Amino acid sequence: MWNFCCQLVRASAGMCDEVHSPRFDSCCWLNALRLSSASCGGCGQHPEVSDEAAKDIRSLVAERYGSNLASDGVRKYFKKVKNAQEAHEAIRPTDIRRLPSMLAGVLDEDSLKLYTLIWSRTMACQMEPATIDQIQVDIGNANESVVFRSTCSGVEFFGYQAVYKDVEAKAIRVDENEGNERGEVFKALSSLKAGDPLYLSLLELEQHHTLPPSRYSEGALVKKLEELGIGRPSTYAITMKVLQDRNYVTVKNRVLYPEFRGRMVSAFLSHHFSEVTDYSFTADMETELVDAVYILPSDNVSAGLTEWKGLLKDYWTRFSMYCNRVSNVHIHQVEKMLEKKFGIFCFPFFLIKVDMPKLNMLSFKA
């Protein structure tokens, strides 16, 4: 993820710089790079696209896809993520009429893909929602002792999805058969009426098992941090890097697996620094502290509601108390705490009040 983010930032920054091209006047493709502002479908206290830009977007939507797909008015989005800071406009093309297909051969492959994504999201944020029809068919025998259920969905009104199917604008080859199979299934199910007789032609048995919750991927963990109000978009990549550099986790096929060291450190800190490691404590600190780069009145410090020196002094007093107390903890106490914490996983018999079998109690068959 760290390498991907660096590559993403380089591509974005390159398109924010002035470019000299024989096909275009000196210009830049994107407005100023803003990492802690979500893209146009996102969240913020202020409209993420300026009113002037939004009008240009809606005008192009009406020209390319029809006025019925353009939103009735300028769409404005409001904060959904905890502690979001939105002092700047979202990343968008400087000229929405500069289609991605026009930049084929001008931008490198990665930059063109990124520009296409940003252009599509920018267009979509000022378009009408899509309307999806979903059909559900229950099929059973006469006494309904066995019932099968089939569901499928179909698009009634494309809305913003039209921009993602605009092959001409994107200059990206799309498989024409994509979605045809689902469309045929939806059409077949829609043609059925209640009480229609059906005949069983083939029966296949599949076994399913209840699976435990899936492990976090890097993207899923970042999403969870956003929900908890912890961190900033500019800090998520370095957080992942630190976890891997310190061997707290390993990444296999983009899935995070906690290592022994990570489990031990997490258990130790959770036990002896319970307040500091609490999710709400971290989120509250994010709210209280001023962002050193982007200042918004929503932050208590920048709004003058909290004296920053007093805030830090209060935090340091509590943190020092934890450190002093932990410095006197004997290693045996730590071992006992870890044993209690992980005993159930390593030695499940410890929690079962059953005498362990002894050697002379076991019977062996030759």
C-alpha positions as CSV (number, residue, x, y, z in Angstrom):
1,M,0.0,0.0,0.0
2,W,2.9,2.3,0.8
3,N,4.4,1.9,-2.7
4,F,0.9,2.3,-4.3
5,C,0.2,5.5,-2.4
6,C,3.6,7.0,-3.4
7,Q,2.9,6.1,-7.0
8,L,-0.6,7.6,-6.7
9,V,0.8,10.9,-5.2
10,R,3.5,11.2,-7.9
11,A,0.9,10.7,-10.7
12,S,-1.5,13.2,-9.1
13,A,1.2,15.8,-8.4
14,G,2.5,15.5,-12.0
15,M,-0.9,16.3,-13.3
16,C,-1.2,19.3,-11.0
17,D,2.0,20.9,-12.5
18,E,1.9,23.0,-15.6
19,V,2.4,20.9,-18.7
20,H,3.6,22.0,-22.2
21,S,2.1,19.9,-24.9
22,P,1.9,20.5,-28.7
23,R,-1.8,19.4,-28.6
24,F,-2.8,21.7,-25.7
25,D,-1.9,25.2,-24.5
26,S,0.3,25.3,-21.3
27,C,-2.0,24.0,-18.6
28,C,-2.3,21.5,-15.7
29,W,-4.8,18.7,-15.8
30,L,-6.0,18.7,-12.2
31,N,-6.6,21.4,-9.6
32,A,-4.4,21.5,-6.4
33,L,-3.7,18.1,-4.8
34,R,-5.7,17.7,-1.6
35,L,-5.2,14.4,0.2
36,S,-7.6,14.9,3.1
37,S,-10.5,15.9,0.9
38,A,-12.6,13.1,-0.5
39,S,-13.5,12.9,-4.1
40,C,-16.7,14.3,-5.4
41,G,-18.9,11.6,-4.1
42,G,-17.7,12.2,-0.6
43,C,-18.1,14.3,2.4
44,G,-17.5,17.8,3.7
45,Q,-19.0,20.8,5.4
46,H,-18.6,22.8,2.2
47,P,-19.5,21.9,-1.4
48,E,-16.5,19.9,-2.6
49,V,-16.9,21.3,-6.1
50,S,-17.3,25.0,-6.6
51,D,-20.6,26.3,-7.9
52,E,-19.0,27.4,-11.2
53,A,-17.4,24.1,-11.8
54,A,-20.6,22.2,-10.9
55,K,-22.5,24.2,-13.5
56,D,-19.9,23.3,-16.2
57,I,-20.1,19.6,-15.2
58,R,-23.9,19.6,-15.4
59,S,-23.8,21.3,-18.7
60,L,-21.5,18.6,-20.1
61,V,-23.6,15.9,-18.6
62,A,-26.7,17.3,-20.4
63,E,-24.8,17.4,-23.7
64,R,-23.3,13.9,-23.6
65,Y,-26.0,11.9,-21.8
66,G,-29.2,14.0,-21.8
67,S,-30.6,16.6,-19.5
68,N,-32.6,14.0,-17.6
69,L,-29.3,12.5,-16.3
70,A,-28.0,15.9,-14.9
71,S,-29.0,16.7,-11.4
72,D,-31.7,19.3,-10.9
73,G,-29.4,21.6,-9.1
74,V,-25.8,21.9,-7.8
75,R,-25.2,18.9,-5.6
76,K,-23.6,19.6,-2.2
77,Y,-22.2,16.9,0.0
78,F,-21.9,17.1,3.8
79,K,-19.6,15.5,6.3
80,K,-20.1,11.8,6.9
81,V,-16.7,10.7,8.2
82,K,-15.8,11.7,11.7
83,N,-13.4,14.6,12.1
84,A,-13.2,15.2,8.4
85,Q,-11.5,18.5,7.4
86,E,-12.7,20.0,4.2
87,A,-11.2,23.5,3.8
88,H,-10.3,22.9,0.1
89,E,-12.2,22.0,-3.0
90,A,-12.0,18.3,-4.0
91,I,-9.6,17.1,-6.7
92,R,-11.1,17.6,-10.1
93,P,-10.1,18.2,-13.7
94,T,-9.3,21.9,-14.4
95,D,-11.3,21.6,-17.6
96,I,-14.1,19.0,-17.4
97,R,-14.5,19.2,-21.2
98,R,-11.0,17.7,-21.6
99,L,-12.1,14.1,-21.9
100,P,-9.7,11.3,-20.9
101,S,-9.7,10.1,-24.5
102,M,-8.1,13.4,-25.5
103,L,-5.1,12.8,-23.2
104,A,-4.3,9.3,-24.7
105,G,-0.7,9.6,-25.8
106,V,-0.2,12.7,-23.7
107,L,-0.3,11.1,-20.3
108,D,1.5,7.9,-19.3
109,E,-0.6,4.8,-18.6
110,D,-0.9,5.3,-14.8
111,S,-1.6,9.0,-15.1
112,L,-4.3,8.4,-17.7
113,K,-6.0,5.8,-15.5
114,L,-6.0,8.2,-12.6
115,Y,-7.3,11.1,-14.6
116,T,-10.0,8.8,-16.0
117,L,-11.1,7.9,-12.5
118,I,-11.1,11.5,-11.3
119,W,-12.9,12.7,-14.4
120,S,-15.6,10.0,-14.1
121,R,-16.1,10.7,-10.3
122,T,-16.4,14.4,-11.0
123,M,-19.0,13.9,-13.7
124,A,-20.9,11.4,-11.6
125,C,-21.2,13.6,-8.5
126,Q,-23.5,16.0,-10.5
127,M,-25.7,13.3,-12.0
128,E,-29.0,11.7,-11.0
129,P,-28.9,8.5,-9.0
130,A,-29.3,5.2,-10.8
131,T,-32.6,3.2,-10.4
132,I,-32.1,-0.5,-9.9
133,D,-34.9,-3.0,-10.1
134,Q,-34.6,-6.2,-8.1
135,I,-36.7,-9.3,-8.7
136,Q,-37.0,-12.2,-6.3
137,V,-38.6,-15.5,-7.3
138,D,-39.6,-18.3,-4.9
139,I,-39.9,-21.7,-6.5
140,G,-41.3,-24.7,-4.6
141,N,-43.1,-27.9,-4.9
142,A,-46.9,-28.3,-4.4
143,N,-46.9,-28.5,-0.6
144,E,-44.0,-26.0,-0.4
145,S,-41.9,-28.4,1.6
146,V,-38.9,-27.4,-0.6
147,V,-38.5,-23.8,-1.7
148,F,-35.7,-22.4,-3.8
149,R,-35.1,-18.6,-4.2
150,S,-33.6,-16.8,-7.1
151,T,-32.8,-13.1,-7.1
152,C,-31.4,-10.8,-9.8
153,S,-31.2,-7.0,-10.5
154,G,-31.5,-4.9,-13.6
155,V,-30.9,-1.2,-14.3
156,E,-34.1,0.7,-15.0
157,F,-32.4,4.2,-15.1
158,F,-28.7,4.4,-15.6
159,G,-28.3,7.8,-13.9
160,Y,-24.6,8.4,-12.9
161,Q,-23.7,4.9,-14.1
162,A,-23.9,6.2,-17.7
163,V,-20.6,8.0,-17.3
164,Y,-18.8,4.7,-16.4
165,K,-20.1,3.1,-19.6
166,D,-19.0,6.0,-21.8
167,V,-16.4,4.2,-23.9
168,E,-15.9,7.2,-26.3
169,A,-14.9,9.5,-23.4
170,K,-12.6,7.1,-21.7
171,A,-11.0,5.5,-24.8
172,I,-11.0,2.2,-22.9
173,R,-12.1,-0.9,-24.6
174,V,-15.0,-2.5,-22.7
175,D,-16.1,-6.1,-23.2
176,E,-19.4,-5.9,-25.0
177,N,-20.7,-9.1,-23.4
178,E,-20.2,-7.6,-19.9
179,G,-23.5,-7.7,-18.1
180,N,-25.3,-9.6,-20.9
181,E,-25.6,-12.8,-18.9
182,R,-27.2,-11.0,-15.9
183,G,-29.5,-9.1,-18.3
184,E,-30.7,-12.4,-19.7
185,V,-31.3,-13.9,-16.3
186,F,-33.3,-10.8,-15.2
187,K,-35.4,-10.9,-18.4
188,A,-36.1,-14.6,-17.8
189,L,-37.2,-14.1,-14.2
190,S,-39.3,-11.1,-15.1
191,S,-41.3,-13.1,-17.6
192,L,-42.5,-15.5,-14.9
193,K,-45.9,-15.1,-13.2
194,A,-47.2,-16.4,-9.9
195,G,-48.4,-19.9,-10.3
196,D,-46.5,-20.7,-13.5
197,P,-45.5,-24.4,-13.6
198,L,-41.7,-25.1,-13.7
199,Y,-39.9,-28.3,-14.4
200,L,-36.7,-29.4,-12.7
201,S,-34.1,-30.1,-15.3
202,L,-30.9,-30.2,-13.2
203,L,-30.1,-30.4,-9.5
204,E,-26.7,-29.5,-8.1
205,L,-25.8,-29.8,-4.5
206,E,-23.3,-27.4,-2.9
207,Q,-22.0,-27.5,0.6
208,H,-21.5,-24.2,2.5
209,H,-19.8,-23.7,5.8
210,T,-20.2,-20.7,8.2
211,L,-16.9,-18.9,8.0
212,P,-15.3,-16.7,10.6
213,P,-15.1,-13.0,10.0
214,S,-12.6,-12.2,7.3
215,R,-9.3,-10.6,8.3
216,Y,-8.6,-7.0,7.6
217,S,-7.2,-6.0,4.3
218,E,-5.3,-2.7,4.1
219,G,-8.3,-1.0,2.6
220,A,-10.7,-2.5,5.1
221,L,-8.5,-1.4,8.0
222,V,-8.3,2.2,6.6
223,K,-12.1,2.2,6.3
224,K,-12.4,1.1,9.9
225,L,-10.0,3.9,11.0
226,E,-12.1,6.4,9.2
227,E,-15.3,5.1,10.9
228,L,-13.6,5.5,14.3
229,G,-12.3,8.9,13.5
230,I,-8.7,7.9,13.8
231,G,-5.9,9.4,11.6
232,R,-6.0,11.4,8.4
233,P,-5.8,10.2,4.8
234,S,-2.2,11.5,4.8
235,T,-1.3,9.3,7.8
236,Y,-2.9,6.0,6.8
237,A,-0.1,4.9,4.4
238,I,2.7,5.6,7.0
239,T,0.7,3.7,9.6
240,M,0.6,0.6,7.5
241,K,4.3,1.0,6.8
242,V,5.2,1.2,10.5
243,L,3.1,-1.9,11.3
244,Q,5.1,-3.9,8.7
245,D,8.5,-2.4,9.4
246,R,8.2,-3.4,13.1
247,N,7.0,-6.9,12.2
248,Y,3.7,-6.3,14.0
249,V,1.8,-7.7,10.9
250,T,2.6,-9.4,7.6
251,V,0.8,-8.9,4.4
252,K,-0.1,-11.9,2.3
253,N,-2.3,-11.4,-0.8
254,R,-3.2,-7.9,0.6
255,V,-4.5,-9.4,3.8
256,L,-3.1,-8.4,7.2
257,Y,-1.9,-11.2,9.5
258,P,-0.9,-10.2,13.1
259,E,2.5,-11.5,14.1
260,F,3.5,-12.8,17.6
261,R,5.3,-9.5,18.3
262,G,2.2,-7.5,17.3
263,R,-0.1,-9.6,19.5
264,M,2.3,-9.2,22.5
265,V,2.7,-5.5,22.2
266,S,-1.0,-5.0,21.6
267,A,-1.9,-7.0,24.8
268,F,0.7,-5.2,26.9
269,L,-0.4,-1.7,25.8
270,S,-4.1,-2.5,26.1
271,H,-3.6,-3.8,29.7
272,H,-1.2,-1.1,31.0
273,F,-2.3,1.9,28.8
274,S,-6.0,1.2,28.5
275,E,-7.1,4.8,28.4
276,V,-4.5,5.8,25.8
277,T,-5.2,2.9,23.5
278,D,-8.9,3.3,23.7
279,Y,-10.4,4.1,20.2
280,S,-12.5,7.0,21.6
281,F,-9.4,8.6,23.3
282,T,-7.5,8.7,20.0
283,A,-10.5,10.1,18.1
284,D,-11.1,12.7,20.8
285,M,-7.4,13.7,20.6
286,E,-7.8,14.1,16.8
287,T,-10.8,16.4,17.4
288,E,-9.0,18.5,20.1
289,L,-5.7,19.0,18.3
290,V,-5.2,21.4,15.5
291,D,-4.1,20.1,12.2
292,A,-0.7,21.7,11.5
293,V,-1.4,22.3,7.8
294,Y,-5.2,22.5,7.3
295,I,-7.0,24.7,9.8
296,L,-10.8,24.7,10.1
297,P,-13.0,26.3,12.7
298,S,-14.4,22.9,13.4
299,D,-11.3,22.0,15.3
300,N,-11.5,23.0,18.9
301,V,-8.0,24.4,19.2
302,S,-8.2,26.4,16.0
303,A,-11.6,27.7,17.1
304,G,-10.0,29.0,20.3
305,L,-12.1,26.7,22.5
306,T,-9.1,24.9,23.9
307,E,-5.8,26.2,25.1
308,W,-3.3,24.0,23.3
309,K,-0.7,24.1,26.1
310,G,-3.2,23.1,28.7
311,L,-4.4,20.3,26.4
312,L,-0.9,18.9,26.0
313,K,-0.1,19.3,29.7
314,D,-3.2,17.4,30.7
315,Y,-2.4,14.6,28.2
316,W,1.3,14.4,29.3
317,T,0.3,14.3,33.0
318,R,-1.9,11.3,32.4
319,F,0.6,9.6,30.1
320,S,3.5,10.1,32.5
321,M,1.4,8.5,35.3
322,Y,1.0,5.4,33.1
323,C,4.7,5.3,32.3
324,N,5.8,5.6,36.0
325,R,3.3,2.9,37.0
326,V,4.4,0.5,34.3
327,S,8.1,1.0,34.9
328,N,7.6,-0.7,38.3
329,V,5.9,-3.7,36.9
330,H,7.9,-6.9,37.3
331,I,8.5,-9.1,34.3
332,H,6.7,-12.0,36.1
333,Q,3.5,-9.8,36.3
334,V,3.8,-9.2,32.6
335,E,4.2,-12.9,31.9
336,K,1.1,-13.7,34.1
337,M,-0.9,-11.1,32.3
338,L,0.0,-12.5,28.8
339,E,-0.6,-16.0,30.0
340,K,-4.1,-15.0,31.1
341,K,-4.7,-13.1,27.9
342,F,-3.6,-15.8,25.5
343,G,-4.0,-19.0,27.5
344,I,-7.4,-19.7,26.0
345,F,-6.0,-19.6,22.5
346,C,-2.8,-21.6,23.3
347,F,-4.1,-24.0,26.0
348,P,-7.9,-24.2,25.9
349,F,-7.9,-26.9,28.5
350,F,-7.0,-24.3,31.1
351,L,-10.5,-22.9,31.0
352,I,-12.2,-26.3,31.1
353,K,-12.7,-27.7,34.6
354,V,-11.9,-31.2,33.5
355,D,-9.0,-33.3,34.8
356,M,-6.4,-33.7,32.2
357,P,-5.9,-37.4,31.2
358,K,-2.9,-39.0,32.7
359,L,-0.7,-41.5,31.0
360,N,-1.9,-44.4,33.1
361,M,-5.5,-43.5,32.4
362,L,-5.1,-43.9,28.6
363,S,-5.8,-47.2,26.9
364,F,-3.9,-48.2,23.9
365,K,-4.9,-50.7,21.3
366,A,-2.3,-52.7,19.5
